[in-house]
């Protein structure tokens, strides 16, 4: 049991290095299963939740002073161990599952927009105009690792709408560029 706890604790690294070019940006780095996931974030985010219950890994960050229950924005990192090799899943499968979940949650106010699609990465914005009395838009970046599947998500809550929200492609493309998610091999 002790070795399992140590292995779980060592399974991720949370690094908040300030970017020398932009002091309001930091790099989040997590060792997740067989790779390292890194991304740039605004400095107002802080770690709020981490868990690894194989085969699933999750880290959630929210603006300082907010919680995973009460948040205006949230950045989430996930990993699904063995998804690529054992389960024969890929980024497209992950996006399809998340799209279905969003569209089922708000069928009358759902919208989606693809921002990036290549063999290793797929980025989409999913939007619910009314999900429990508020709107929620999420940029989902799904990445195919060597063995595992990873996501980086940036969600934002707002006022509920009675119709699908028009997705601001420029805003979400800018956030995707800021995040600049990357996978690296373990060293």
ZIRACOR-V771343 format. One record per residue. N is the residue number from 1. PSI is psi as a letter, one per 40 degrees, with the letter a starting at -180 (* if undefined). OMEGA is omega in whole degrees, 0 to 359 (none if undefined). Layout:
BEGIN
n=N psi=PSI omega=OMEGA
n=N psi=PSI omega=OMEGA
END
This chain:
BEGIN
n=1 psi=d omega=181
n=2 psi=d omega=179
n=3 psi=d omega=178
n=4 psi=d omega=179
n=5 psi=d omega=179
n=6 psi=d omega=179
n=7 psi=d omega=178
n=8 psi=d omega=180
n=9 psi=d omega=180
n=10 psi=e omega=185
n=11 psi=e omega=176
n=12 psi=i omega=176
n=13 psi=h omega=178
n=14 psi=h omega=185
n=15 psi=h omega=177
n=16 psi=g omega=178
n=17 psi=h omega=177
n=18 psi=h omega=179
n=19 psi=h omega=183
n=20 psi=d omega=181
n=21 psi=d omega=181
n=22 psi=g omega=185
n=23 psi=e omega=179
n=24 psi=e omega=180
n=25 psi=i omega=172
n=26 psi=i omega=180
n=27 psi=h omega=174
n=28 psi=h omega=181
n=29 psi=h omega=176
n=30 psi=h omega=170
n=31 psi=h omega=184
n=32 psi=h omega=180
n=33 psi=b omega=188
n=34 psi=e omega=182
n=35 psi=i omega=175
n=36 psi=h omega=178
n=37 psi=h omega=178
n=38 psi=i omega=180
n=39 psi=i omega=177
n=40 psi=i omega=180
n=41 psi=i omega=172
n=42 psi=i omega=185
n=43 psi=e omega=179
n=44 psi=e omega=176
n=45 psi=i omega=174
n=46 psi=i omega=180
n=47 psi=h omega=180
n=48 psi=d omega=184
n=49 psi=h omega=175
n=50 psi=i omega=176
n=51 psi=i omega=172
n=52 psi=h omega=175
n=53 psi=g omega=187
n=54 psi=h omega=14
n=55 psi=f omega=187
n=56 psi=h omega=179
n=57 psi=h omega=178
n=58 psi=i omega=170
n=59 psi=h omega=178
n=60 psi=h omega=177
n=61 psi=i omega=179
n=62 psi=i omega=176
n=63 psi=i omega=179
n=64 psi=h omega=180
n=65 psi=e omega=178
n=66 psi=i omega=181
n=67 psi=i omega=178
n=68 psi=e omega=175
n=69 psi=d omega=182
n=70 psi=h omega=183
n=71 psi=i omega=175
n=72 psi=d omega=176
n=73 psi=i omega=176
n=74 psi=h omega=172
n=75 psi=h omega=184
n=76 psi=h omega=174
n=77 psi=h omega=177
n=78 psi=i omega=173
n=79 psi=h omega=176
n=80 psi=h omega=185
n=81 psi=h omega=176
n=82 psi=e omega=185
n=83 psi=d omega=184
n=84 psi=d omega=186
n=85 psi=d omega=186
n=86 psi=d omega=185
n=87 psi=e omega=181
n=88 psi=f omega=176
n=89 psi=i omega=175
n=90 psi=a omega=182
n=91 psi=d omega=180
n=92 psi=d omega=177
n=93 psi=d omega=180
n=94 psi=d omega=180
n=95 psi=d omega=178
n=96 psi=d omega=180
n=97 psi=d omega=181
n=98 psi=d omega=178
n=99 psi=d omega=178
n=100 psi=d omega=178
n=101 psi=d omega=178
n=102 psi=d omega=184
n=103 psi=d omega=176
n=104 psi=d omega=181
n=105 psi=d omega=184
n=106 psi=g omega=187
n=107 psi=d omega=182
n=108 psi=e omega=183
n=109 psi=e omega=182
n=110 psi=i omega=173
n=111 psi=i omega=178
n=112 psi=i omega=179
n=113 psi=h omega=176
n=114 psi=h omega=179
n=115 psi=d omega=185
n=116 psi=h omega=177
n=117 psi=h omega=173
n=118 psi=i omega=185
n=119 psi=d omega=183
n=120 psi=e omega=188
n=121 psi=i omega=176
n=122 psi=h omega=180
n=123 psi=h omega=179
n=124 psi=i omega=171
n=125 psi=h omega=176
n=126 psi=h omega=186
n=127 psi=h omega=170
n=128 psi=h omega=178
n=129 psi=d omega=178
n=130 psi=h omega=177
n=131 psi=g omega=180
n=132 psi=f omega=177
n=133 psi=e omega=176
n=134 psi=i omega=175
n=135 psi=i omega=174
n=136 psi=h omega=175
n=137 psi=h omega=182
n=138 psi=h omega=169
n=139 psi=h omega=179
n=140 psi=h omega=175
n=141 psi=h omega=178
n=142 psi=h omega=185
n=143 psi=h omega=176
n=144 psi=h omega=173
n=145 psi=a omega=179
n=146 psi=d omega=180
n=147 psi=d omega=193
n=148 psi=i omega=180
n=149 psi=h omega=185
n=150 psi=i omega=171
n=151 psi=i omega=166
n=152 psi=h omega=184
n=153 psi=i omega=175
n=154 psi=h omega=183
n=155 psi=i omega=180
n=156 psi=h omega=177
n=157 psi=i omega=179
n=158 psi=a omega=180
n=159 psi=i omega=179
n=160 psi=i omega=175
n=161 psi=i omega=180
n=162 psi=e omega=179
n=163 psi=i omega=176
n=164 psi=h omega=177
n=165 psi=i omega=173
n=166 psi=h omega=181
n=167 psi=h omega=179
n=168 psi=g omega=185
n=169 psi=d omega=181
n=170 psi=d omega=180
n=171 psi=d omega=184
n=172 psi=d omega=175
n=173 psi=d omega=177
n=174 psi=d omega=178
n=175 psi=d omega=176
n=176 psi=d omega=179
n=177 psi=d omega=178
n=178 psi=d omega=181
n=179 psi=d omega=179
n=180 psi=f omega=184
n=181 psi=i omega=182
n=182 psi=i omega=171
n=183 psi=h omega=179
n=184 psi=i omega=176
n=185 psi=i omega=174
n=186 psi=i omega=178
n=187 psi=* omega=none
END
